[in-house]
Amino acid sequence: MTILSEFKEFAVKGNVVDLAVGVIIGAA
């Protein structure tokens, strides 16, 4: 696995977490 693909996978997971947090905060 290259550095770039690892970073992309990490970024995608991070975006999913940020999206979930945003939804929770928005719904609260």
URMOWO-V195405 format. One line per field, one symbol per residue. ss: DSSP state (h for helix, s for strand, l for the rest). phi: phi as a letter, one per 40 degrees, with the letter a starting at -180 (. if undefined). Layout:
ss->???
phi->???
//
This chain:
ss->llhhhhhhhhhhhhhhhhhhhhhhhhhl
phi->.cdccccccccccccccccccccccccc
//
